[in-house]
């Protein structure tokens, strides 16, 4: 049985979706989808999660798409508008685990520039005893190195962790290293999974 829970952040503790912002910028749904599929893509954003500054990443994209400059800059300037609040089931689970004395940690692909503002979005983040944030480490999920770093930093073996993430790719990488995992797709399935492992 695992001894600790390792939480992803986006779409596990707090809801994040670029469309939450860009639906406001592009009232036409098709135009919004084209922009997110061809300009501000998740692949373009990834370097910021690995330590590249927003300023540098945005500047390079503006150079390639100058007619979209204000829309590209909104990715950083209006970052908080991509979030639509905490996930209540996860917050409740984190509080319940804390009450039982279960160790909890965070592992997130997140920019070093947005970590603090993200942590301010829910008091549940305050229950985490430690965090590994990719933007500070220069490596991100699903690279095995970041999972090994969690084990070293928190003094636990892979099998000691119950890792919760919304990305199937990240889950598969962790599972291959011996982590117990939950692919987070339905908030209602979280508490039963914790109970099944004796954590709650």
Backbone as a chain_set.jsonl record, in Angstrom:
{"seq": "XXXXXXXXXXXXXXXXXXXXXXXXXXXXXXXXXXXXXXXXXXXXXXXXXXXXXXXXXXXXXXXXXXXXXXXXXXXXXXXXXXXXXXXXXXXXXXXXXXXXXXXXXXXXXXXXXXXXXXXXXXXXXXXXXXXXXXXXXXXXXXXXXXXXXXXXXXXXXXXXXXXXXXXXXXXXXXXXXXXXXXXXXXXXXXXXXXXXXXXX", "coords": {"N": [[0.838, -1.194, 0.0], [0.493, 2.265, -0.752], [2.265, 5.027, 0.835], [2.115, 7.743, 0.664], [0.636, 10.557, -1.047], [0.953, 11.84, -4.273], [0.458, 14.685, -6.015], [-0.604, 15.939, -9.143], [-1.144, 19.244, -10.543], [-2.668, 21.0, -12.467], [-5.913, 20.557, -13.66], [-6.325, 18.586, -11.859], [-6.102, 19.479, -9.176], [-6.738, 22.185, -9.594], [-8.737, 23.628, -12.152], [-7.648, 23.961, -15.459], [-7.548, 25.448, -18.604], [-6.723, 26.621, -21.724], [-8.75, 27.525, -23.407], [-10.622, 28.686, -21.785], [-9.768, 31.273, -21.428], [-9.319, 32.072, -24.157], [-11.736, 31.807, -25.454], [-12.976, 34.127, -24.789], [-11.489, 35.983, -26.166], [-11.638, 35.226, -28.838], [-14.586, 35.216, -30.159], [-15.708, 33.637, -32.136], [-15.947, 30.249, -32.41], [-14.615, 28.458, -34.123], [-12.475, 29.99, -35.041], [-11.11, 30.378, -32.664], [-10.323, 27.729, -32.106], [-8.62, 27.257, -34.281], [-6.551, 29.067, -33.74], [-5.495, 28.057, -31.313], [-4.671, 25.618, -32.196], [-2.713, 26.117, -34.058], [-1.115, 28.329, -33.431], [-0.733, 29.416, -30.528], [0.075, 26.787, -29.243], [0.064, 23.756, -27.245], [2.498, 22.491, -27.434], [4.149, 24.62, -28.107], [3.972, 26.047, -25.729], [5.235, 24.371, -23.905], [8.135, 24.704, -23.401], [8.177, 26.801, -21.478], [7.338, 25.51, -19.233], [9.581, 24.173, -18.696], [11.454, 25.909, -17.854], [12.11, 28.054, -19.56], [11.628, 31.543, -19.983], [8.471, 33.282, -19.961], [8.559, 35.674, -21.373], [10.643, 35.317, -23.269], [9.694, 33.087, -24.682], [7.252, 33.977, -25.673], [8.102, 36.148, -27.243], [9.478, 34.919, -29.364], [7.389, 33.623, -30.656], [5.725, 35.717, -31.367], [7.309, 36.948, -33.259], [7.115, 35.106, -35.311], [4.393, 35.171, -35.832], [3.306, 37.924, -36.229], [0.882, 39.322, -36.624], [-0.752, 38.287, -34.753], [0.034, 39.268, -32.332], [-1.136, 40.638, -29.937], [-2.854, 38.629, -29.072], [-1.173, 36.491, -28.584], [0.434, 37.533, -26.559], [-1.429, 37.672, -24.559], [-1.476, 35.146, -23.492], [0.439, 35.049, -21.499], [0.041, 37.49, -20.092], [-2.606, 37.336, -19.276], [-2.774, 34.991, -17.916], [-3.96, 33.907, -15.558], [-6.644, 33.827, -16.216], [-7.074, 31.517, -17.549], [-7.761, 29.63, -15.807], [-10.393, 28.021, -13.999], [-11.132, 27.69, -11.39], [-10.879, 25.731, -8.292], [-11.025, 22.111, -7.959], [-13.542, 20.628, -6.364], [-13.84, 18.035, -5.254], [-11.232, 17.102, -5.126], [-10.018, 18.973, -3.429], [-11.45, 18.371, -1.076], [-10.595, 15.75, -0.627], [-7.859, 16.121, -0.182], [-7.916, 17.591, 2.192], [-9.077, 15.688, 3.878], [-7.147, 13.662, 3.827], [-5.045, 15.05, 4.979], [-6.052, 15.401, 7.55], [-5.886, 12.826, 8.432], [-3.219, 12.491, 8.612], [-1.708, 11.715, 6.437], [1.045, 11.809, 4.276], [1.569, 14.292, 1.791], [2.389, 15.425, -1.455], [3.5, 17.519, -4.221], [3.708, 17.381, -7.781], [4.37, 18.962, -10.62], [4.129, 20.014, -14.018], [5.021, 23.058, -14.599], [5.522, 26.553, -15.007], [8.213, 28.369, -13.521], [7.538, 30.952, -13.162], [4.822, 31.119, -12.77], [4.144, 29.574, -10.652], [3.706, 30.481, -7.934], [1.365, 32.074, -8.137], [-0.44, 30.163, -8.934], [-0.46, 28.407, -6.742], [-1.777, 30.007, -4.963], [-4.404, 29.712, -5.58], [-5.898, 27.816, -4.262], [-6.528, 26.697, -0.946], [-5.812, 24.104, -0.504], [-3.328, 23.55, -1.588], [-1.619, 24.344, 0.386], [-1.465, 22.209, 2.076], [0.389, 20.494, 1.126], [3.465, 18.918, 1.62], [5.775, 19.226, 0.223], [7.039, 20.256, -2.995], [7.693, 19.487, -6.36], [8.503, 21.309, -9.039], [8.497, 21.633, -12.467], [9.509, 23.845, -13.884], [11.471, 24.945, -12.276], [13.261, 22.897, -12.17], [14.127, 22.19, -14.689], [13.391, 19.972, -16.098], [10.735, 17.848, -17.139], [7.607, 16.095, -16.64], [6.796, 13.568, -19.028], [9.407, 12.664, -18.36], [11.56, 10.299, -16.964], [13.432, 11.251, -15.145], [12.371, 13.278, -13.56], [10.579, 12.002, -11.94], [12.28, 10.365, -10.508], [13.612, 12.351, -9.147], [11.602, 13.259, -7.408], [11.414, 11.037, -5.701], [13.966, 11.063, -4.524], [14.016, 13.6, -3.314], [11.878, 13.555, -1.534], [12.355, 11.34, -0.069], [11.337, 8.754, -0.5], [10.344, 5.563, -1.897], [9.418, 4.604, -5.288], [7.152, 2.875, -5.117], [6.004, 3.736, -2.796], [4.445, 5.881, -3.339], [1.237, 7.201, -4.246], [0.226, 8.305, -7.156], [-1.398, 10.948, -8.724], [-2.689, 12.095, -11.702], [-3.753, 13.958, -14.577], [-2.899, 13.346, -17.089], [-2.54, 10.795, -19.359], [-0.163, 9.943, -20.479], [1.769, 10.831, -18.644], [1.019, 9.338, -16.437], [1.475, 6.73, -17.378], [4.265, 6.708, -17.61], [5.037, 7.035, -14.929], [3.917, 4.753, -13.797], [5.412, 2.773, -15.048], [7.74, 3.021, -13.686], [7.174, 2.049, -11.23], [5.393, 3.378, -9.582], [2.291, 3.614, -7.846], [-0.783, 4.496, -9.324], [-3.275, 6.898, -10.446], [-5.211, 7.672, -13.135], [-6.548, 10.644, -13.578], [-9.659, 11.363, -14.397], [-12.284, 11.522, -13.715], [-13.64, 13.26, -11.174], [-15.259, 12.137, -9.199], [-14.331, 9.593, -8.876], [-12.103, 9.72, -7.352], [-12.032, 9.67, -4.419], [-12.996, 6.979, -3.835], [-10.805, 5.572, -4.929], [-8.713, 6.336, -3.262], [-9.662, 5.317, -0.852], [-9.666, 2.596, -1.437], [-7.007, 2.023, -1.321], [-6.444, 2.246, 1.298], [-5.79, 4.745, 2.199], [-7.656, 6.597, 2.887]], "CA": [[0.0, 0.0, 0.0], [1.29, 3.492, -0.758], [2.359, 5.774, 2.086], [1.974, 9.175, 0.404], [-0.046, 10.917, -2.286], [1.681, 12.8, -5.106], [-0.583, 15.334, -6.811], [-0.474, 16.906, -10.232], [-1.903, 20.453, -10.22], [-3.67, 21.403, -13.452], [-6.998, 19.61, -13.942], [-6.434, 17.642, -10.748], [-6.457, 20.328, -8.03], [-7.404, 23.36, -10.168], [-9.082, 23.451, -13.568], [-6.895, 24.81, -16.378], [-7.822, 25.223, -20.023], [-6.536, 27.874, -22.457], [-10.006, 27.977, -24.012], [-11.33, 29.521, -20.819], [-9.366, 32.631, -21.792], [-9.392, 32.428, -25.574], [-13.14, 31.948, -25.859], [-13.303, 35.544, -24.625], [-10.736, 36.735, -27.166], [-12.172, 34.834, -30.146], [-15.985, 34.787, -30.011], [-15.983, 32.579, -33.113], [-15.344, 29.024, -31.883], [-13.691, 27.883, -35.103], [-11.274, 30.82, -35.034], [-10.416, 30.048, -31.416], [-9.688, 26.427, -32.261], [-7.496, 27.398, -35.22], [-5.46, 29.753, -33.05], [-4.893, 27.162, -30.326], [-4.097, 24.467, -32.9], [-1.637, 26.494, -34.972], [-0.282, 29.423, -32.918], [-0.435, 29.121, -29.118], [-0.149, 25.356, -29.034], [0.652, 23.22, -26.013], [3.906, 22.225, -27.73], [4.859, 25.901, -27.988], [3.996, 26.434, -24.31], [6.012, 23.431, -23.09], [9.418, 25.194, -22.877], [8.028, 27.605, -20.261], [7.25, 24.556, -18.125], [10.915, 23.604, -18.489], [12.357, 26.942, -17.378], [12.198, 29.211, -20.457], [10.732, 32.595, -19.504], [7.354, 33.638, -20.831], [8.978, 36.768, -22.251], [11.407, 34.769, -24.392], [8.868, 32.186, -25.477], [6.263, 34.815, -26.366], [8.786, 36.964, -28.253], [9.764, 34.087, -30.525], [6.149, 33.331, -31.367], [5.274, 36.985, -31.955], [8.108, 37.151, -34.471], [6.587, 34.22, -36.36], [2.985, 35.498, -36.093], [3.161, 39.297, -35.729], [-0.517, 39.774, -36.657], [-1.43, 37.744, -33.561], [0.811, 39.674, -31.157], [-1.893, 40.824, -28.688], [-3.443, 37.348, -28.653], [-0.08, 35.683, -28.034], [0.851, 38.127, -25.278], [-2.469, 37.37, -23.565], [-1.163, 33.853, -22.861], [1.151, 35.347, -20.254], [-0.536, 38.628, -19.368], [-3.915, 36.961, -18.729], [-2.607, 33.582, -17.55], [-4.921, 33.491, -14.537], [-7.977, 33.636, -16.798], [-7.184, 30.156, -18.09], [-8.218, 28.773, -14.71], [-11.808, 28.192, -13.657], [-11.38, 27.352, -9.995], [-10.457, 24.434, -7.76], [-11.892, 20.936, -8.102], [-14.007, 20.452, -4.984], [-13.593, 16.667, -4.774], [-9.811, 16.982, -4.794], [-9.799, 19.754, -2.208], [-11.99, 17.622, 0.061], [-9.725, 14.594, -0.395], [-6.605, 16.607, 0.398], [-8.195, 17.925, 3.597], [-9.301, 14.438, 4.611], [-5.841, 13.015, 3.963], [-4.289, 15.834, 5.957], [-6.602, 15.092, 8.877], [-5.421, 11.484, 8.809], [-1.765, 12.502, 8.726], [-1.068, 11.125, 5.256], [1.972, 12.732, 3.609], [1.125, 14.699, 0.465], [3.379, 16.203, -2.18], [3.069, 17.968, -5.536], [4.593, 17.232, -8.935], [3.652, 19.666, -11.679], [4.763, 20.708, -15.127], [4.555, 24.423, -14.392], [6.561, 27.562, -15.083], [8.657, 28.963, -12.262], [6.947, 32.282, -13.08], [3.399, 31.055, -12.435], [3.911, 28.651, -9.532], [3.139, 31.137, -6.752], [-0.023, 32.488, -8.393], [-1.247, 28.943, -8.979], [-0.604, 27.916, -5.366], [-2.712, 30.885, -4.262], [-5.766, 29.465, -6.055], [-6.62, 26.892, -3.376], [-5.838, 26.398, 0.316], [-5.353, 22.714, -0.518], [-1.896, 23.515, -1.88], [-0.913, 24.529, 1.643], [-1.362, 20.923, 2.768], [1.468, 19.703, 0.522], [4.7, 19.042, 2.389], [6.864, 19.538, -0.697], [6.62, 20.369, -4.385], [8.66, 19.485, -7.451], [7.946, 22.085, -10.15], [9.397, 21.427, -13.605], [10.155, 25.081, -14.3], [12.663, 25.151, -11.461], [14.161, 21.754, -12.28], [14.622, 22.045, -16.058], [12.97, 18.673, -16.615], [9.302, 17.769, -16.924], [6.929, 14.835, -16.927], [6.988, 12.243, -18.417], [10.81, 12.252, -18.251], [11.776, 9.55, -15.714], [14.307, 11.97, -14.217], [11.619, 14.096, -12.598], [10.003, 11.075, -10.965], [13.385, 9.984, -9.624], [13.866, 13.508, -8.293], [10.596, 13.214, -6.335], [11.798, 9.999, -4.742], [15.146, 11.526, -3.791], [13.729, 14.791, -2.501], [10.912, 13.261, -0.48], [12.856, 10.206, 0.7], [10.413, 7.627, -0.645], [10.486, 4.713, -3.075], [8.272, 4.745, -6.192], [5.978, 2.142, -4.64], [5.432, 4.431, -1.645], [3.602, 6.972, -3.819], [0.031, 7.099, -5.061], [0.386, 9.472, -8.02], [-2.663, 11.322, -9.381], [-2.39, 13.02, -12.797], [-4.787, 13.889, -15.621], [-2.28, 12.97, -18.361], [-2.304, 9.362, -19.475], [1.259, 9.751, -20.757], [2.505, 10.984, -17.38], [0.669, 8.182, -15.609], [2.149, 5.542, -17.912], [5.689, 6.797, -17.261], [5.174, 6.782, -13.497], [3.593, 3.345, -13.531], [6.544, 1.97, -15.514], [8.805, 3.135, -12.68], [6.745, 1.397, -10.004], [4.43, 4.174, -8.817], [0.861, 3.348, -7.916], [-1.269, 5.662, -10.049], [-4.669, 7.094, -10.852], [-5.423, 8.605, -14.237], [-7.648, 11.464, -13.068], [-10.596, 11.787, -15.436], [-13.592, 11.712, -13.086], [-13.409, 13.614, -9.771], [-16.011, 11.263, -8.3], [-13.595, 8.332, -8.704], [-10.899, 9.94, -6.546], [-12.122, 9.174, -3.038], [-12.976, 5.508, -3.802], [-9.45, 5.078, -5.2], [-7.941, 6.54, -2.03], [-10.169, 4.354, 0.148], [-9.241, 1.242, -1.827], [-5.602, 1.874, -0.948], [-6.31, 2.433, 2.727], [-5.318, 6.094, 2.518], [-8.815, 7.211, 3.527]], "C": [[0.88, 1.253, 0.0], [1.235, 4.211, 0.584], [2.035, 7.246, 1.904], [1.253, 9.387, -0.917], [0.757, 12.015, -2.977], [0.693, 13.379, -6.113], [-0.025, 16.14, -7.976], [-1.34, 18.104, -9.867], [-3.045, 20.708, -11.212], [-4.624, 20.285, -13.807], [-6.998, 18.413, -13.002], [-6.829, 18.407, -9.483], [-7.207, 21.58, -8.499], [-7.639, 23.114, -11.655], [-8.334, 24.47, -14.42], [-7.224, 24.439, -17.816], [-7.634, 26.547, -20.755], [-7.82, 28.406, -23.078], [-10.821, 28.849, -23.066], [-11.005, 30.991, -21.05], [-9.705, 32.952, -23.239], [-10.806, 32.415, -26.142], [-13.602, 33.401, -25.713], [-12.665, 36.389, -25.735], [-11.268, 36.478, -28.564], [-13.611, 34.343, -29.971], [-16.375, 33.683, -30.99], [-15.23, 31.314, -32.693], [-14.32, 28.427, -32.835], [-12.383, 28.67, -35.136], [-10.442, 30.547, -33.788], [-9.658, 28.734, -31.552], [-8.494, 26.494, -33.203], [-6.289, 28.034, -34.535], [-4.751, 28.803, -32.091], [-4.245, 25.94, -30.975], [-2.859, 24.826, -33.711], [-0.704, 27.583, -34.448], [0.113, 29.125, -31.477], [-0.797, 27.672, -28.816], [0.466, 24.913, -27.7], [2.126, 22.886, -26.218], [4.732, 23.5, -27.633], [4.997, 26.291, -26.511], [4.979, 25.6, -23.492], [7.352, 23.979, -22.597], [9.289, 26.068, -21.631], [7.903, 26.706, -19.041], [8.605, 23.931, -17.813], [11.936, 24.685, -18.166], [12.558, 28.132, -18.29], [11.222, 30.278, -19.954], [9.585, 32.806, -20.484], [7.782, 34.706, -21.828], [9.714, 36.235, -23.475], [10.538, 33.902, -25.288], [7.833, 32.965, -26.291], [6.932, 35.596, -27.489], [9.057, 36.16, -29.521], [8.501, 33.815, -31.344], [5.58, 34.588, -32.027], [6.036, 37.271, -33.247], [7.583, 36.312, -35.625], [5.165, 34.574, -36.756], [2.7, 36.925, -35.619], [1.727, 39.814, -35.704], [-1.31, 39.262, -35.459], [-0.763, 38.232, -32.266], [-0.036, 39.862, -29.903], [-2.484, 39.521, -28.159], [-2.382, 36.454, -28.022], [0.33, 36.221, -26.659], [-0.174, 37.855, -24.175], [-2.193, 36.058, -22.837], [-0.445, 34.071, -21.528], [0.424, 36.4, -19.436], [-1.866, 38.287, -18.705], [-3.935, 35.485, -18.323], [-3.679, 33.11, -16.563], [-6.309, 33.233, -15.066], [-8.14, 32.288, -17.483], [-7.694, 29.177, -17.031], [-9.68, 29.057, -14.387], [-12.121, 27.649, -12.271], [-10.9, 25.976, -9.587], [-11.487, 23.34, -8.05], [-12.271, 20.497, -6.687], [-13.689, 19.062, -4.433], [-12.134, 16.471, -4.375], [-9.491, 17.763, -3.531], [-10.27, 18.98, -0.978], [-11.102, 16.429, 0.397], [-8.415, 15.019, 0.263], [-6.795, 16.956, 1.871], [-8.38, 16.666, 4.43], [-7.997, 13.681, 4.83], [-4.985, 13.735, 5.0], [-4.76, 15.517, 7.38], [-6.145, 13.726, 9.37], [-3.904, 11.406, 8.931], [-1.029, 11.857, 7.568], [-0.179, 12.173, 4.585], [1.482, 13.024, 2.188], [2.161, 15.638, -0.158], [2.806, 16.602, -3.543], [4.143, 17.731, -6.58], [3.87, 17.828, -10.137], [4.594, 20.151, -12.774], [4.228, 22.135, -15.091], [5.743, 25.384, -14.446], [6.941, 28.063, -13.691], [8.021, 30.342, -12.068], [5.475, 32.261, -12.656], [3.107, 30.149, -11.24], [3.203, 29.347, -8.373], [1.686, 31.533, -6.966], [-0.944, 31.285, -8.462], [-1.489, 28.407, -7.569], [-1.593, 28.756, -4.571], [-4.168, 30.604, -4.611], [-6.57, 28.531, -5.159], [-5.843, 26.683, -2.088], [-5.317, 24.969, 0.371], [-3.86, 22.621, -0.801], [-1.072, 23.665, -0.606], [-0.757, 23.249, 2.442], [-0.225, 20.061, 2.216], [2.778, 19.976, 1.257], [5.909, 19.371, 1.524], [6.352, 19.523, -2.119], [7.839, 20.258, -5.288], [7.984, 20.153, -8.642], [8.942, 22.074, -11.304], [10.157, 22.686, -14.0], [11.405, 25.408, -13.512], [13.709, 24.065, -11.695], [14.749, 21.584, -13.678], [14.329, 20.689, -16.668], [11.501, 18.512, -16.274], [8.778, 16.365, -17.202], [6.678, 14.745, -18.43], [8.439, 11.764, -18.345], [11.025, 11.514, -16.923], [12.601, 10.314, -14.689], [13.519, 12.757, -13.179], [10.919, 13.22, -11.563], [11.082, 10.602, -9.984], [13.702, 11.123, -8.656], [12.868, 13.562, -7.138], [10.984, 12.203, -5.274], [12.973, 10.463, -3.884], [14.79, 12.659, -2.832], [12.818, 14.466, -1.322], [11.277, 12.007, 0.303], [11.955, 8.988, 0.658], [10.736, 6.834, -1.902], [9.29, 4.92, -3.998], [7.006, 4.073, -5.678], [5.324, 2.771, -3.421], [4.431, 5.51, -2.063], [2.325, 6.468, -4.482], [-0.024, 8.399, -5.859], [-0.901, 9.718, -8.805], [-2.37, 12.392, -10.423], [-3.475, 12.86, -13.862], [-4.23, 13.461, -16.967], [-1.973, 11.477, -18.385], [-0.825, 9.063, -19.721], [2.094, 9.853, -19.484], [2.264, 9.806, -16.451], [1.415, 6.939, -16.07], [3.631, 5.545, -17.537], [5.919, 6.499, -15.789], [4.926, 5.315, -13.17], [4.755, 2.443, -13.941], [7.702, 1.992, -14.52], [8.403, 2.543, -11.331], [5.829, 2.199, -9.115], [3.043, 3.549, -8.924], [0.231, 4.623, -8.477], [-2.784, 5.686, -10.187], [-4.692, 8.101, -11.988], [-6.701, 9.383, -13.918], [-8.499, 11.966, -14.229], [-11.973, 12.105, -14.866], [-13.37, 12.021, -11.601], [-14.118, 12.685, -8.794], [-15.277, 9.947, -8.026], [-12.413, 8.481, -7.757], [-11.003, 9.324, -5.159], [-12.198, 7.65, -2.987], [-11.584, 4.931, -4.061], [-8.558, 5.229, -3.975], [-8.368, 5.553, -0.946], [-9.704, 2.946, -0.159], [-7.801, 0.971, -1.433], [-5.367, 2.101, 0.548], [-5.805, 3.798, 3.145], [-6.403, 6.906, 3.179], [-9.743, 6.127, 4.038]], "O": [[1.903, 1.29, 0.684], [0.299, 4.037, 1.364], [1.713, 7.933, 2.874], [1.255, 8.52, -1.79], [1.182, 12.985, -2.35], [0.156, 12.66, -6.956], [0.91, 16.925, -7.813], [-2.184, 18.003, -8.977], [-4.221, 20.644, -10.855], [-4.204, 19.198, -14.206], [-7.583, 17.371, -13.295], [-7.779, 18.028, -8.798], [-8.19, 21.987, -7.88], [-6.831, 22.47, -12.325], [-8.371, 25.671, -14.154], [-7.184, 23.269, -18.196], [-8.325, 27.516, -20.438], [-7.963, 29.615, -23.257], [-11.626, 29.665, -23.514], [-11.867, 31.855, -20.888], [-10.308, 33.987, -23.522], [-11.04, 32.968, -27.217], [-14.504, 33.848, -26.422], [-13.238, 37.384, -26.18], [-11.344, 37.393, -29.384], [-13.827, 33.17, -29.666], [-17.268, 32.884, -30.706], [-14.0, 31.318, -32.631], [-13.274, 27.943, -32.402], [-11.306, 28.084, -35.246], [-9.214, 30.492, -33.853], [-8.495, 28.635, -31.161], [-7.469, 25.859, -32.953], [-5.153, 27.599, -34.725], [-3.521, 28.759, -32.067], [-3.377, 25.303, -30.38], [-2.045, 23.957, -34.023], [0.398, 27.744, -34.972], [1.21, 28.622, -31.24], [-1.832, 27.379, -28.218], [1.284, 25.621, -27.113], [2.92, 22.985, -25.282], [5.862, 23.484, -27.146], [6.035, 26.81, -26.101], [5.501, 26.079, -22.486], [7.692, 23.734, -21.44], [10.198, 26.081, -20.801], [8.31, 27.083, -17.942], [8.766, 23.247, -16.803], [13.141, 24.433, -18.194], [13.121, 29.138, -17.859], [10.108, 29.95, -19.544], [9.714, 32.543, -21.68], [7.407, 34.649, -23.0], [9.437, 36.659, -24.597], [10.635, 33.974, -26.513], [7.575, 32.646, -27.451], [6.377, 35.693, -28.584], [8.884, 36.669, -30.629], [8.543, 33.783, -32.574], [5.019, 34.52, -33.121], [5.465, 37.779, -34.212], [7.601, 36.746, -36.777], [4.759, 34.314, -37.889], [1.918, 37.109, -34.686], [1.383, 40.647, -34.866], [-2.409, 39.744, -35.182], [-0.988, 37.647, -31.207], [0.308, 39.292, -28.867], [-2.602, 39.329, -26.949], [-2.65, 35.747, -27.05], [0.543, 35.455, -25.719], [0.176, 37.813, -22.995], [-2.623, 35.875, -21.698], [-0.695, 33.362, -20.554], [0.214, 36.23, -18.235], [-2.219, 38.878, -17.685], [-4.972, 34.823, -18.38], [-4.239, 32.026, -16.726], [-7.082, 32.501, -14.447], [-9.23, 31.955, -17.947], [-8.019, 28.031, -17.34], [-10.142, 30.194, -14.491], [-13.238, 27.203, -12.007], [-10.554, 25.152, -10.433], [-12.651, 23.614, -8.343], [-11.422, 20.051, -5.915], [-13.309, 18.93, -3.27], [-11.833, 15.767, -3.411], [-8.774, 17.272, -2.659], [-9.578, 18.937, 0.038], [-10.88, 16.129, 1.57], [-7.923, 14.343, 1.167], [-5.938, 16.654, 2.701], [-7.896, 16.587, 5.559], [-7.773, 13.123, 5.904], [-4.29, 13.104, 5.796], [-3.948, 15.384, 8.295], [-6.031, 13.495, 10.574], [-3.364, 10.368, 9.312], [0.139, 11.49, 7.696], [-0.614, 13.301, 4.354], [1.038, 12.124, 1.475], [2.724, 16.509, 0.505], [1.767, 16.095, -3.965], [5.336, 17.861, -6.304], [2.881, 17.273, -10.614], [5.696, 20.63, -12.506], [3.098, 22.385, -15.512], [6.836, 25.058, -13.982], [6.096, 28.167, -12.801], [7.966, 30.848, -10.947], [4.944, 33.285, -12.229], [1.949, 29.977, -10.86], [2.194, 28.842, -7.881], [0.858, 31.349, -6.073], [-2.112, 31.379, -8.085], [-2.604, 28.0, -7.243], [-2.184, 28.269, -3.607], [-5.073, 31.185, -4.011], [-7.793, 28.46, -5.28], [-4.625, 26.508, -2.125], [-4.468, 24.654, 1.204], [-3.194, 21.711, -0.309], [0.051, 23.167, -0.53], [0.016, 23.213, 3.399], [0.086, 19.012, 2.781], [3.146, 21.129, 1.484], [6.956, 19.756, 2.044], [5.357, 18.866, -2.424], [8.883, 20.854, -5.021], [7.013, 19.629, -9.189], [10.098, 22.461, -11.136], [11.317, 22.611, -14.405], [12.305, 26.075, -14.021], [14.897, 24.277, -11.451], [15.763, 20.906, -13.84], [14.956, 20.301, -17.654], [11.056, 18.987, -15.229], [9.408, 15.566, -17.895], [6.374, 15.762, -19.053], [8.674, 10.557, -18.274], [10.702, 12.053, -15.865], [12.487, 10.058, -13.49], [13.959, 12.887, -12.037], [10.693, 13.654, -10.433], [10.83, 10.459, -8.788], [14.02, 10.888, -7.49], [13.246, 13.877, -6.01], [10.893, 12.484, -4.079], [12.974, 10.278, -2.667], [15.218, 12.666, -1.678], [12.968, 15.034, -0.24], [10.574, 11.647, 1.247], [11.819, 8.272, 1.649], [11.323, 7.357, -2.849], [8.241, 5.37, -3.539], [5.914, 4.631, -5.787], [4.215, 2.39, -3.046], [3.658, 5.995, -1.237], [2.324, 5.455, -5.182], [-0.288, 9.465, -5.303], [-1.424, 8.819, -9.463], [-1.867, 13.465, -10.092], [-4.041, 11.78, -14.033], [-4.997, 13.231, -17.903], [-1.241, 10.966, -17.539], [-0.296, 8.062, -19.239], [3.012, 9.062, -19.269], [3.173, 9.336, -15.767], [1.928, 6.179, -15.249], [4.187, 4.505, -17.187], [6.868, 5.803, -15.43], [5.639, 4.716, -12.366], [5.049, 1.46, -13.26], [8.543, 1.093, -14.515], [9.201, 2.537, -10.393], [5.508, 1.767, -8.008], [2.671, 3.018, -9.971], [0.669, 5.722, -8.137], [-3.468, 4.67, -10.066], [-4.25, 9.24, -11.831], [-7.802, 8.835, -13.983], [-8.104, 12.881, -14.951], [-12.738, 12.864, -15.461], [-12.955, 11.141, -10.847], [-13.634, 12.467, -7.683], [-15.576, 9.264, -7.047], [-11.783, 7.487, -7.393], [-10.144, 8.534, -4.768], [-11.514, 7.055, -2.154], [-11.221, 3.91, -3.476], [-7.743, 4.354, -3.683], [-7.533, 5.021, -0.214], [-9.383, 2.182, 0.751], [-7.414, -0.18, -1.232], [-4.224, 2.143, 1.003], [-5.433, 4.0, 4.301], [-6.11, 7.815, 3.955], [-10.788, 6.43, 4.614]]}, "num_chains": 1, "name": "protein.A"}
